[in-house]
Amino acid sequence: MLNRISELSRKRLRGSTAAASELGTGPLESLVDADETVQYVLTSASGIEHTTDGRTTTIEPEGDHAAYAVVTDHRLCVVLGDDPTTAEITVELGAVERTERRDGLLSTTLVFRTDDAEITFEPSDSEQADAAERYVDRVGSCWSDLDTTLDGARDALAEFEAAIEAGSEADRLRQQVRSRLSKAHHCATRADDAPTAEMQARIRPVEERLERLCRAAETDEIEALLDDGREAADADEHEATCDALVAAHEAITDARGVVDDDEVQARLDEFDRRCSDIAETFLDDAEAAYHDALGADNPAAAVDAWDDALGRYRAALAADWDGVGRVSADALRFQLAWVVQRLVDALTEAAAELEAEGDHHDDADRYEAALDRLERARTLATEHPHATGGAFDERIETLDEKIERAQWQWGSAD
């Protein structure tokens, strides 16, 4: 019956393969896994030498039966007789460190070496022996390199997971895992006749674990950003608040696009609510500031309140806020324009009040304070063309003259 399998192996030399399912009820059906493909079946009338720990054992078929070396895309199996139920020797292709073919006058010898064993086999067909040896070398190295690379990826993955749990910086480890997985994919695809699908199936669980950990890391990072945003908001650090909220909002949006895990989606929903709550409070404080400004009983207090509102809207736009807390950039720009105009008006009124006090006391300091406010009002009106104001240049020139005269008089009196 194995002669039929030998025929299948000869077909392999012409570019075809023999899957286990093609063997029907043949003798290898119980020996070859469903995902394996038979590549070569080498026949030998001689015994097979198996050396382990320096001790050599000869395995010989009984009577006129033959011995067979079956090479699949996963393993090398040595079987005896025409109807074997078990393999005498089984070696993963990736465990074969070196092969050697010795051509004698009347026979060919194949030697397969692992780190702790050696299998010596004398195939009847030297042409098949040559092809099988080269196949084991080529595909075996793919399996070996794949296993080594995946071991390294798993080690880096364990470090990555530990870093996430410890709250440590994990970007370097994440990139290290991805780099090793990329190398693993190269191992799976570098030989045209390697079992690429099966090799990639071994890679997939590591990739899936990495993606789960990345999602966990991303949610941890989002939570940290929201904590930073809340702390910055409590400390009235407007730029830090907006930077954290925008980064969290973008991370939540990005994660929603790739996450299909219900538990993670639920956590993202909670983060979205937290982000919106912080954003709403931040912008409510801006609205409260300009209500304070509108109700202020003097221009100086109005300027301070408008300044607070201005700082919030400017920080939000500088951080590229657009959609955070369901508030668009256009809405922020509209509010900013309104606040700038009111601040320009308040600065102008404050300058007029200080100038009047300066006139009453002939006080250069009050004139200089008035000048500072007018110059700032002019700068704001210049930076925001929608803002309007009085003739700043003329009023500023008048204040300069008053300052010079007050300082001269003060100096003369001294």
C-alpha positions as a printed Julia matrix, in Angstrom:
414×3 Matrix{Float64}:
   0.0     0.0     0.0
   2.87    2.38    0.65
   3.98    1.89   -2.93
   0.91    3.97   -3.81
   2.12    6.7    -1.49
   5.53    6.56   -3.12
   3.8     7.27   -6.4
   2.2    10.33   -4.83
   5.65   11.46   -3.76
   6.93   11.17   -7.3
   4.13   13.49   -8.36
   5.56   16.02   -5.91
   8.69   16.15   -8.05
   6.48   17.32  -10.9
   4.98   20.14   -8.85
   1.94   18.57   -7.13
   1.35   17.56   -3.51
  -0.56   14.82   -1.72
  -2.85   15.89    1.1
  -3.74   13.44    3.85
  -7.34   13.41    2.6
  -6.12   12.04   -0.75
  -4.83    8.9     0.9
  -8.32    7.52    1.51
  -8.07    4.56    3.87
  -4.36    4.24    3.16
  -1.79    3.35    5.81
  -0.79    6.97    6.56
  -4.28    8.18    7.37
  -3.77    7.64   11.1
  -0.26    9.08   11.03
  -0.72   12.35    9.15
  -2.72   15.21   10.68
  -5.55   16.8     8.76
  -3.65   20.06    8.23
  -0.51   18.3     6.97
   0.43   17.72    3.36
   2.65   14.82    2.35
   5.6    16.09    0.34
   7.88   13.06   -0.05
   7.81    9.36    0.81
  11.26    7.8     0.67
  11.52    4.0     0.57
  14.39    1.96    1.99
  15.05   -1.76    2.12
  17.68   -1.22    4.81
  17.39   -0.54    8.49
  17.24    2.94    9.96
  19.82    4.09   12.49
  18.62    6.31   15.3
  21.28    7.84   17.54
  20.38    9.51   20.83
  22.71   10.38   23.72
  25.59    8.75   21.85
  23.78    5.43   21.56
  22.73    4.09   18.15
  19.7     1.85   17.65
  18.91    0.16   14.34
  15.24   -0.04   13.39
  14.59   -2.69   10.73
  11.42   -3.78    8.91
  10.39   -7.39    9.22
  10.59   -9.89    6.35
  10.37   -8.35    2.92
   8.67   -5.19    4.13
  10.27   -1.77    3.62
  11.03    1.22    5.8
   9.69    4.63    4.86
  10.66    8.22    5.64
   7.55   10.35    5.19
   8.23   14.07    4.81
   5.2    16.32    5.34
   5.17   20.1     5.44
   5.32   19.82    9.25
   7.25   16.68   10.21
   9.56   13.86    9.32
   8.1    10.43   10.25
   9.87    7.08   10.03
   7.52    4.1     9.64
   7.99    0.38    9.08
   5.97   -2.1     7.06
   3.1    -1.78    4.63
   0.36   -1.08    7.16
   1.83    0.96   10.02
  -0.36    2.31   12.81
   2.3     4.37   14.54
   5.51    6.1    13.54
   8.75    4.69   14.89
  10.35    8.14   14.94
   8.71   11.56   14.57
  10.67   14.82   14.28
   9.3    18.3    13.68
  10.89   19.85   10.59
  11.84   22.89   12.65
  13.87   20.65   14.98
  16.11   19.43   12.14
  19.23   21.53   12.5
  21.19   20.02    9.62
  20.79   17.48    6.85
  23.52   15.62    5.0
  23.42   13.51    1.86
  26.21   11.05    1.16
  26.36    9.55   -2.31
  28.24    6.27   -2.53
  28.94    4.02   -5.47
  25.9     1.83   -4.89
  23.78    3.76   -2.39
  22.75    7.15   -1.04
  22.58    7.94    2.65
  20.51   10.73    4.22
  21.33   12.0     7.7
  18.93   14.26    9.65
  20.39   15.86   12.77
  18.58   17.55   15.65
  20.17   19.01   18.78
  20.05   15.65   20.56
  19.55   12.97   17.91
  20.56   11.72   14.48
  18.55    9.69   11.96
  20.4     7.83    9.2
  18.34    6.52    6.28
  19.28    4.88    2.96
  16.63    5.8     0.37
  16.23    3.7    -2.75
  15.63    6.71   -5.03
  18.55    9.18   -5.03
  16.63   11.77   -7.03
  13.85   11.82   -4.46
  16.43   11.84   -1.68
  18.03   14.99   -3.1
  14.69   16.79   -3.43
  13.55   15.72    0.04
  16.8    16.82    1.65
  16.59   20.26    0.09
  12.94   20.56    1.1
  13.68   19.68    4.73
  16.54   22.18    4.78
  14.46   24.93    3.23
  11.12   24.51    5.0
  12.67   23.23    8.21
  14.63   26.46    8.56
  11.39   28.41    8.07
   9.76   26.47   10.91
  12.83   26.79   13.14
  13.16   30.53   12.57
   9.41   30.95   13.06
   9.48   29.14   16.4
  12.48   31.14   17.6
  10.92   34.42   16.51
   7.58   33.6    18.11
   9.3    32.67   21.37
  10.93   36.1    21.33
   7.6    37.74   20.52
   5.93   35.94   23.44
   8.71   37.04   25.81
   8.36   40.66   24.66
   4.59   40.32   24.95
   4.93   39.22   28.57
   7.14   42.26   29.28
   4.62   44.49   27.52
   1.79   43.11   29.66
   3.84   43.6    32.83
   4.58   47.2    31.84
   0.89   47.87   31.26
  -0.03   46.41   34.65
   2.71   48.47   36.32
   1.63   51.65   34.53
   5.1    51.97   32.99
   6.05   53.27   29.57
   5.21   50.46   27.15
   5.6    51.92   23.64
   9.09   50.44   23.13
   7.91   46.97   24.14
   4.83   47.24   21.93
   7.0    48.08   18.95
   9.35   45.24   19.85
   6.5    42.71   19.74
   5.25   44.08   16.44
   8.74   43.93   14.96
   9.11   40.29   15.93
   5.69   39.43   14.56
   6.65   41.07   11.29
   9.76   38.9    11.2
   7.58   35.85   11.95
   5.41   36.63    8.93
   8.57   36.82    6.83
   9.54   33.34    8.06
   6.13   32.07    7.01
   6.3    33.49    3.51
   9.94   33.36    2.46
   9.75   29.85    0.92
   7.2    29.37   -1.84
   6.48   25.77   -0.8
   6.29   26.42    2.94
   2.88   25.83    4.62
   2.25   29.55    4.94
  -1.36   29.27    6.12
  -0.44   26.89    8.95
   2.55   29.0     9.96
   0.43   32.15   10.05
  -2.12   30.27   12.14
   0.6    29.91   14.8
   1.32   33.64   14.61
  -2.31   34.67   14.91
  -2.85   33.94   18.65
   0.17   36.1    19.52
  -1.14   38.9    17.29
  -4.59   38.66   18.84
  -3.12   38.78   22.34
  -1.08   41.82   21.36
  -4.17   43.58   20.02
  -6.08   42.86   23.23
  -3.22   44.22   25.3
  -2.91   47.26   23.03
  -6.59   47.98   23.53
  -6.11   47.63   27.28
  -3.09   49.94   27.11
  -5.04   52.43   25.04
  -7.91   52.48   27.5
  -5.43   52.94   30.34
  -3.86   55.82   28.42
  -7.28   57.36   27.8
  -8.11   57.1    31.49
  -4.78   58.75   32.36
  -5.5    61.59   29.9
  -8.91   62.15   31.47
  -7.37   62.21   34.94
  -4.82   64.76   33.69
  -7.61   66.81   32.13
  -9.61   66.85   35.35
  -6.6    67.86   37.45
  -5.64   70.6    34.99
  -9.22   71.92   34.91
  -9.34   72.04   38.71
  -6.08   74.01   38.66
  -7.38   76.43   35.96
  -4.59   75.32   33.6
  -6.49   75.93   30.39
  -3.93   74.73   27.83
  -3.2    71.5    29.7
  -6.93   70.87   30.13
  -7.69   71.26   26.43
  -4.66   69.27   25.28
  -5.68   66.34   27.5
  -9.36   66.46   26.48
  -8.6    66.64   22.75
  -6.09   63.77   23.0
  -8.59   61.66   24.96
 -11.41   62.43   22.51
  -9.25   61.45   19.53
  -8.08   58.25   21.25
 -11.67   57.28   22.06
 -12.74   57.9    18.45
  -9.8    55.91   17.05
 -10.4    53.01   19.43
 -14.07   52.8    18.49
 -13.03   52.24   14.88
 -10.99   49.11   15.62
 -12.44   47.58   18.78
 -15.12   44.89   18.51
 -14.99   43.82   22.14
 -18.2    44.65   24.04
 -16.41   45.14   27.36
 -13.92   47.56   25.83
 -16.72   49.39   23.98
 -18.56   49.83   27.28
 -15.41   51.27   28.84
 -15.02   53.64   25.89
 -18.62   54.78   26.39
 -17.81   55.6    30.01
 -14.67   57.49   28.96
 -16.69   59.44   26.4
 -19.14   60.5    29.1
 -16.29   61.55   31.4
 -14.63   63.52   28.63
 -17.9    65.28   27.8
 -18.51   66.09   31.47
 -15.08   67.7    31.89
 -15.46   69.59   28.6
 -18.93   70.8    29.55
 -17.69   72.06   32.92
 -14.73   73.79   31.26
 -16.94   75.62   28.77
 -19.6    76.35   31.41
 -16.88   78.13   33.37
 -16.12   80.19   30.26
 -19.79   81.13   30.01
 -19.87   81.96   33.73
 -16.83   84.19   33.23
 -18.49   86.3    30.59
 -21.69   86.54   32.67
 -19.46   87.84   35.47
 -17.96   90.3    33.0
 -21.38   91.53   31.89
 -22.37   92.06   35.53
 -19.08   93.63   36.65
 -19.41   96.97   38.47
 -16.16   98.38   37.07
 -14.13   98.04   33.82
 -11.14   96.42   35.54
 -13.25   93.54   36.9
 -14.87   93.14   33.48
 -11.45   92.91   31.83
 -10.38   90.13   34.23
 -13.54   88.11   33.57
 -13.38   88.54   29.78
  -9.71   87.51   29.95
 -10.65   84.24   31.64
 -13.24   83.44   28.96
 -10.78   84.42   26.22
  -8.08   82.16   27.65
 -10.43   79.17   27.66
 -11.6    79.59   24.07
  -8.11   80.29   22.79
  -6.7    77.23   24.55
  -9.46   75.05   23.11
  -8.87   76.22   19.54
  -5.08   75.99   19.92
  -5.51   72.32   20.94
  -7.59   71.67   17.76
 -10.77   71.14   19.75
 -13.49   70.02   17.34
 -16.25   67.76   18.6
 -15.04   67.38   22.17
 -18.11   67.49   24.39
 -20.17   67.75   21.17
 -18.85   71.3    20.62
 -17.44   72.14   17.21
 -14.5    74.37   16.35
 -16.88   76.71   14.49
 -18.93   77.2    17.66
 -15.77   78.0    19.61
 -14.62   80.49   16.98
 -18.0    82.24   17.16
 -17.75   82.51   20.96
 -14.16   83.7    20.71
 -15.12   86.49   18.3
 -17.87   87.65   20.65
 -15.57   87.58   23.71
 -12.76   89.42   21.89
 -15.09   92.26   20.96
 -16.35   92.57   24.51
 -12.79   92.47   25.87
 -11.71   95.2    23.45
 -14.62   97.33   24.66
 -13.78   96.63   28.33
 -10.09   97.45   27.81
 -11.07  100.7    26.11
 -13.38  101.62   28.99
 -10.75  100.71   31.56
  -8.2   102.85   29.7
 -10.61  105.79   29.65
 -11.23  105.47   33.4
  -7.5   105.32   34.17
  -6.84  108.26   31.86
  -9.48  110.31   33.67
  -7.89  109.45   37.0
  -4.53  110.43   35.58
  -5.93  113.78   34.46
  -7.32  114.36   37.94
  -4.08  113.51   39.72
  -1.67  114.38   36.91
  -0.34  110.8    37.48
   2.03  109.23   34.93
   1.49  105.74   36.41
  -2.23  105.88   35.68
  -1.5   107.14   32.17
   0.89  104.23   31.62
  -1.7   101.73   32.87
  -4.24  103.26   30.5
  -1.69  103.04   27.67
  -1.08   99.32   28.37
  -4.8    98.61   28.08
  -5.21  100.6    24.88
  -2.22   98.92   23.27
  -3.63   95.51   24.18
  -7.02   96.5    22.77
  -5.34   97.58   19.54
  -3.4    94.27   19.37
  -6.59   92.24   19.84
  -8.41   94.25   17.19
  -5.48   93.7    14.82
  -5.32   89.95   15.49
  -9.09   89.59   15.11
 -10.26   91.69   12.15
 -13.91   91.16   13.12
 -13.31   93.25   16.27
 -13.91   96.98   16.15
 -12.63   99.78   18.31
 -12.04  103.48   18.42
  -9.13  105.4    16.92
  -6.47  103.61   18.95
  -3.47  105.28   17.35
  -4.69  108.8    18.1
  -5.6   107.98   21.7
  -2.31  106.16   22.26
  -0.4   109.16   20.89
  -2.33  111.44   23.27
  -1.48  109.23   26.24
   2.2   109.18   25.27
   2.15  112.98   25.36
   0.4   113.04   28.74
   2.92  110.56   30.18
   5.84  112.65   28.93
   4.36  115.85   30.33
   3.5   114.27   33.71
   6.98  112.8    34.03
   8.59  116.14   33.08
   6.5   118.0    35.62
   7.27  115.42   38.29
  10.93  115.71   37.47
  10.8   119.56   37.58
   9.05  119.49   40.94
  11.76  117.22   42.28
